Amino acid sequence: MPRLTAILFLLQSGSMAYAGLLPEGFEGATRTLARKAPVPEEAIWKECGLQDSEYAEYDKAGKKFSITAWRFTDTTSSVEAFQFLRPADSKSSDLTKMAAEKGVTIWAVFGNYLLIFDGFKPTDDDVMAQLILSLPRFEQAAFPLLPRFLPKTGKIHNSERYLLGPAGLAKFAPGISPSVAAFSMGAEGQTARYKTPEGEINLTLLSYPTPYIAKERLAEFQQLKGVRVKRSSVLLAVITDVANADAAERLLAEVRYETNVTINVKPDVKEPQIGEIVLTGVKFSGILFAFSVLAGFGLRGFRLLVARLRGVKTGELDEEVTTLNLSAPRK
């Protein structure tokens, strides 16, 4: 049986035999242990909307490896969990659009799932696609846009942390009060650390549903002492640990909110000249004249053919024409 067919069969059979998240076996590997996955940070996992989890160990011809799966509310929640768990010294992985690896361990975001492969790296794209299909209640949405607004210059590798509530804010941006950040108004945050000649700076971006809310929050932040804040449309860029005001201002100046705007532009259509209009009219008239002549010859030929088939003269056909008088009868 081909590799892809086998993996699909095993994934489906494993899902039917076991009510957990991960299959009983695949690629010749057999599951030897399955249990609930541990929760690394209960408060943050709760903010992510943790729905279910599983840790499974597998054995393939004596080679052991494990897979850990957490299912969250959506892709954004998986991103927060991924950035929380990803080691600082890990490197990017090409397993998915958002994945990291260190040694034999891989952390990867699959829609609303965060998976950890320890001792095993899937290398077949078809196998990965089927693995995703085997995950119950799998949902895939676009990744959050907020991380793309972080300045790149000086950013410390893997220092980004996504924020969805007060727990994440307290851990990664403790200088910001939850009441000022106002997650209840639909805020989401992204924090990262930066190296500058004057020392490290922690930058936090907060995104709000509308520019009006962002402007309102800006006024609240401006009342805090020792806080540098900048608004760009729906974004607030906040620095609380201001060791050097100039360095903070230079970093804030790099934060810009950009959107893709489609502008309807009237096409550049060349207006026809009077000579072109006259020439077009002459051509059209010529076409009509030629069509009329051909139609006349065609009708004459048709009458001759009918007369010959009926064995009569062409003139006799005119006598068979019935004339209808539609005028009202005279009284």
RONUKOL-357490 format. One record per residue (C-alpha): residue in three letters; x, y, z. Coordinates in steps of 0.1 Angstrom, whole numbers, plus 5000, padded with zeros to 4 digits. Layout:
N
ALAXYZ ...
This chain:
331
MET500050005000 PRO501450344991 ARG502650565019 LEU499950825015 THR497050575013 ALA498450395044 ILE498750715064 LEU495150815054 PHE493750475064 LEU495550475097 LEU494650825106 GLN491050765099 SER490950435118 GLY492750585147 SER490250875149 MET487350625150 ALA488950395176 TYR489950675199 ALA488150985209 GLY491251195215 LEU492951435192 LEU495751225177 PRO495650905157 GLU496450565171 GLY499250515146 PHE500650635113 GLU503650565090 GLY504250225107 ALA504350385141 THR502050255169 ARG500850465198 THR501950335231 LEU500650605254 ALA497950875253 ARG496951125279 LYS495951485284 ALA498651725276 PRO499951935305 VAL499052305305 PRO502252515306 GLU500552835318 GLU496952795330 ALA496053165329 ILE497453225294 TRP496052895281 LYS492653005294 GLU492953335275 CYS493753135244 GLY490452945248 LEU491952605253 GLN489352345243 ASP491252015244 SER494651865245 GLU496551535242 TYR500051395246 ALA500851075227 GLU503950855225 TYR504650645195 ASP507050355186 LYS508250285151 ALA510549985149 GLY512150065182 LYS512350445175 LYS510250645200 PHE508850985195 SER505951195208 ILE503351445196 THR501551695218 ALA498451875206 TRP496452165220 ARG493252285204 PHE492352655209 THR489652885199 ASP491253015166 THR494453065148 THR495253385167 SER495053195200 SER497452935186 VAL499853205177 GLU499953335212 ALA500552985226 PHE503252915200 GLN505153235208 PHE504853155245 LEU506352805241 ARG508852865214 PRO512452865228 ALA514453185224 ASP517252995207 SER515052805182 LYS515152865145 SER512452885119 SER511052565104 ASP509552515070 LEU507052265083 THR504252525084 LYS503852895079 MET504552945116 ALA506952685130 ALA510152665149 GLU512652385156 LYS515452315180 GLY517251985179 VAL514751705173 THR511751915185 ILE509352115163 TRP506652365174 ALA504152435147 VAL500852615143 PHE498152435124 GLY495052665123 ASN493552655158 TYR496052375168 LEU499452395183 LEU501452075178 ILE504851975192 PHE506751695174 ASP509551555196 GLY511951315179 PHE509951315146 LYS509651555117 PRO507051485090 THR508651545056 ASP505851465032 ASP503351745025 ASP500651505017 VAL501151335050 MET500851665068 ALA497751755049 GLN496151425060 LEU497251475096 ILE495551805096 LEU492351645082 SER492451395110 LEU492351655137 PRO488851695151 ARG487252045149 PHE490152175129 GLU489652535118 GLN491952745098 ALA491853125095 ALA494353405085 PHE497253475108 PRO496953805128 LEU498254115111 LEU499554285142 PRO503054125142 ARG503854265108 PHE503754625122 LEU506654555146 PRO509854735135 LYS512554495123 THR515654685131 GLY517154575164 LYS514454325172 ILE515654045194 HIS515253695179 ASN512053515191 SER511253785216 GLU507753835202 ARG504753755224 TYR501153785214 LEU498753925240 LEU495053845242 GLY494353935278 PRO495454055312 ALA497453735320 GLY499753775290 LEU499954145295 ALA501054095331 LYS503753845321 PHE505254015291 ALA504354385295 PRO503854435332 GLY504254815329 ILE500854845312 SER497754835333 PRO494954595320 SER492354875327 VAL494255115304 ALA494954855277 ALA491154765278 PHE491054415263 SER487254435270 MET487054685241 GLY488454425216 ALA492154505220 GLU494854265209 GLY498554315217 GLN501954215204 THR505154275224 ALA508854235214 ARG512254335228 TYR514754555210 LYS518454615213 THR519554975211 PRO522955145219 GLU521355265251 GLY520054915262 GLU517054695256 ILE513654835251 ASN510354645254 LEU507854765227 THR504154675229 LEU501654725201 LEU497954735209 SER495354715182 TYR491754835186 PRO488654785164 THR488355145155 PRO490555465154 TYR488155625178 ILE488755365205 ALA492555395199 LYS492355775202 GLU490455735235 ARG493055485248 LEU495855725238 ALA494455985262 GLU494555735290 PHE498155635283 GLN499255995281 GLN498256035317 LEU500655775329 LYS504155885341 GLY507255745324 VAL505255605294 ARG505955685258 VAL503055625234 LYS502255685198 ARG499055635179 SER498855535142 SER495255485131 VAL494055185152 LEU497455105166 LEU499055225199 ALA502755175203 VAL503755185240 ILE507155185257 THR507055175295 ASP510655105306 VAL511955425291 ALA515655425301 ASN516555665273 ALA513855905258 ASP515655945225 ALA516055575219 ALA512355525227 GLU511355805203 ARG513455655175 LEU511855315180 LEU508255465181 ALA508955655149 GLU509355325130 VAL505855205139 ARG503455275111 TYR500055135104 GLU499655055067 THR496654925049 ASN496054805013 VAL493855064996 THR492254994962 ILE491655314942 ASN489255314913 VAL490955494885 LYS489155594853 PRO490955414824 ASP492755624799 VAL490555594769 LYS491555774737 GLU488655984722 PRO487955904686 GLN488756184660 ILE486056314636 GLY487856154606 GLU487655814623 ILE483955854630 VAL483255944593 LEU485355654580 THR483655414604 GLY480255534591 VAL481255484554 LYS482455134562 PHE479255044579 SER477155184551 GLY479154984526 ILE478554664546 LEU474854734546 PHE474754794509 ALA476654474501 PHE474354284524 SER471254424506 VAL472654324472 LEU473453974483 ALA470053934499 GLY468354044467 PHE470353794446 GLY469653534472 LEU465853594471 ARG465853594432 GLY467753264432 PHE465353114457 ARG462253204435 LEU463953054404 LEU464552734423 VAL461052714436 ALA459652774401 ARG461852504386 LEU460852254412 ARG457152324406 GLY457452324368 VAL456052674364 LYS457253004351 THR458653254375 GLY455953504367 GLU453253264376 LEU454453264412 ASP453353624415 GLU449753524407 GLU449753304438 VAL450553584462 THR447653644485 THR447154004495 LEU445554084529 ASN443654404533 LEU443554494570 SER441554814566 ALA438054824581 PRO435254734557 ARG433155014542 LYS429655054553 
